[in-house]
Amino acid sequence: MTDVLQTSSVVSKLFRSEQGGHEQVVFCQDRASGLKAVIALHSTALGPALGGTRFYDYATDEEAALDALNLSRGMSYKNALAGLDHGGGKAVIIGDPEAIKSEELLLAYGRFVASLGGRYVTACDVGTYVADMDVVARENRWTTGRSPENGGAGDSSVLTAFGVFQGMRAAARSQWGEPTLRGRRVGIAGVGKVGHHLVEHLIEDGAEVVITDVRADAVDRIRARHPQISAVSDADVLIRTPLDVYAPCALGGALNDETVPALTATIVCGAANNQLAHPGVEKDLADRGILYAPDYVVNAGGVIQVADELHGFDFDRAKAKATKIFDTTAAIFDRARTDGIPPAAAADRLAEQRIADRTPAADWLRPEAG
Ligand SMILES: NC(=O)c1ccc[n+]([C@@H]2O[C@H](COP(=O)([O-])OP(=O)(O)OC[C@H]3O[C@@H](n4cnc5c(N)ncnc54)[C@H](O)[C@@H]3O)[C@@H](O)[C@H]2O)c1
């Protein structure tokens, strides 16, 4: 009985979800290698579905399938606003990667990606790495996030940080009239791969930076290069420190019922995924006059990079696309003002509009279109 209920929950999400459901979901099994995977294609309206492969030890298969459905839908929105000719997809491989990941399993997975004939383009996600994508790519032409030696684009955090910086400049212009962080105090929680590149952009722009990280070595590495940067003990202290901008660059859920009332910053713009802990937080931010730059919009530099890899990676071309995160973020703030809704809701509306109209990237957010 439980099995019947669980299956029906996945199927109803698939066909009857209020967001219009998914186009295609593929359940994959290779008994020889132990591969169990779900590839979810939410939409190919704008082009081949693009999104990474999560390798995770889910509590149940049902949970894995639902995660694939949710994550692939998120990729449709992210890719639409990243200005890519890609729809949204995501795959999950079920199991503990430490225990079951093998070359045989990754090759079997690569054959399933191949079976979709280009409708799905994969990349890295939690639990999968560049070296894994090199293996998956041996079985198909639709694998990105490979190593530079294998035609890949390498570390995506460089363009992710650059994109977050563009989003922050757009937020600064909206809040203070000038697209610069010069003279502003920016607090960064998490100075890992993305956060430490973001520090460099901000210093170059003339901002004052305050950082925190649970890893002392990450803080030390920054302060060795920039001794003027101050560090605080944790994110709770950081949000209460006088700031103009708060940049969550560590884990999700940074904006919640405890942190939003305590924030001193009037802009939130960072790389972390899923910053809003639950629906309604976006309104709490707006009610406090805090401008929130939607996470999935400003952190799209990484997906812009892997999308470029499909055409033979060209850093300058990818960077030019990531520069447009400024225009997209500005368009979202405009739409939020016009419609009287929080920026997170405005972002969703813009994405849904582009998907419904099937607007090619070349025609989207042209200057004359506003
Ligand atoms: N790397 C990318 O290209 C990319 C793209 C899109 C989104 N993101 C998102 O951006 C965020 C950062 O990614 P990353 O690649 O820099 O990861 P990372 O693991 O390199 O860096 C995260 C840093 O945050 C620190 N941290 C963890 N918990 C913390 C806490 N409670 N308080 C303060 N610091 C804490 C870690 O010690 C680490 O230094 C993640 O949410 C990731 O999903 C990354």
The ligand as a MOL file (V3000), in Angstrom:
LIG
                    3D

  0  0  0     0  0            999 V3000
M  V30 BEGIN CTAB
M  V30 COUNTS 44 48 0 0 0
M  V30 BEGIN ATOM
M  V30 1 N 30.8100 26.8390 -7.2870 0
M  V30 2 C 29.8900 27.2890 -8.1230 0
M  V30 3 O 30.1540 27.5110 -9.3000 0
M  V30 4 C 28.4980 27.5710 -7.6250 0
M  V30 5 C 27.4940 27.8700 -8.5800 0
M  V30 6 C 26.2090 28.1880 -8.1380 0
M  V30 7 C 25.9380 28.1690 -6.7740 0
M  V30 8 N 26.9290 27.8480 -5.8730 0 CHG=1
M  V30 9 C 26.5790 27.8480 -4.4540 0
M  V30 10 O 27.3800 28.8010 -3.7660 0
M  V30 11 C 27.6790 28.3360 -2.4530 0
M  V30 12 C 29.1890 28.2900 -2.2510 0
M  V30 13 O 29.7380 27.4320 -3.2270 0
M  V30 14 P 31.3010 27.1280 -3.2670 0
M  V30 15 O 31.5420 26.4070 -4.5310 0
M  V30 16 O 32.0640 28.3600 -2.9690 0 CHG=-1
M  V30 17 O 31.4190 26.1080 -2.0540 0
M  V30 18 P 32.6910 25.8870 -1.0770 0
M  V30 19 O 32.3920 24.6300 -0.3550 0
M  V30 20 O 33.9630 26.0100 -1.8390 0
M  V30 21 O 32.6230 27.1470 -0.0870 0
M  V30 22 C 31.6990 27.2660 0.9300 0
M  V30 23 C 32.4050 27.8780 2.1190 0
M  V30 24 O 31.4360 28.1360 3.1210 0
M  V30 25 C 31.9830 27.7450 4.3690 0
M  V30 26 N 30.8790 27.4940 5.2880 0
M  V30 27 C 30.1300 26.3720 5.4320 0
M  V30 28 N 29.2180 26.5450 6.4010 0
M  V30 29 C 29.3630 27.7870 6.8560 0
M  V30 30 C 28.6860 28.5540 7.8550 0
M  V30 31 N 27.6670 28.0440 8.5530 0
M  V30 32 N 29.1210 29.8190 8.0820 0
M  V30 33 C 30.1600 30.3480 7.3850 0
M  V30 34 N 30.8390 29.6630 6.4420 0
M  V30 35 C 30.4350 28.3930 6.1710 0
M  V30 36 C 32.8560 26.5630 4.0570 0
M  V30 37 O 33.8320 26.3450 5.0600 0
M  V30 38 C 33.4600 26.9680 2.7220 0
M  V30 39 O 34.6780 27.6740 2.8860 0
M  V30 40 C 26.9750 26.9850 -2.3250 0
M  V30 41 O 25.6910 27.1860 -1.7810 0
M  V30 42 C 26.8480 26.5350 -3.7620 0
M  V30 43 O 25.7650 25.6440 -3.9470 0
M  V30 44 C 28.1930 27.5680 -6.2660 0
M  V30 END ATOM
M  V30 BEGIN BOND
M  V30 1 1 1 2
M  V30 2 2 2 3
M  V30 3 1 2 4
M  V30 4 1 4 5
M  V30 5 2 4 44
M  V30 6 2 5 6
M  V30 7 1 6 7
M  V30 8 2 7 8
M  V30 9 1 8 9
M  V30 10 1 8 44
M  V30 11 1 9 10
M  V30 12 1 9 42
M  V30 13 1 10 11
M  V30 14 1 11 12
M  V30 15 1 11 40
M  V30 16 1 12 13
M  V30 17 1 13 14
M  V30 18 2 14 15
M  V30 19 1 14 16
M  V30 20 1 14 17
M  V30 21 1 17 18
M  V30 22 2 18 19
M  V30 23 1 18 20
M  V30 24 1 18 21
M  V30 25 1 21 22
M  V30 26 1 22 23
M  V30 27 1 23 24
M  V30 28 1 23 38
M  V30 29 1 24 25
M  V30 30 1 25 26
M  V30 31 1 25 36
M  V30 32 1 26 27
M  V30 33 1 26 35
M  V30 34 2 27 28
M  V30 35 1 28 29
M  V30 36 1 29 30
M  V30 37 2 29 35
M  V30 38 1 30 31
M  V30 39 2 30 32
M  V30 40 1 32 33
M  V30 41 2 33 34
M  V30 42 1 34 35
M  V30 43 1 36 37
M  V30 44 1 36 38
M  V30 45 1 38 39
M  V30 46 1 40 41
M  V30 47 1 40 42
M  V30 48 1 42 43
M  V30 END BOND
M  V30 END CTAB
M  END
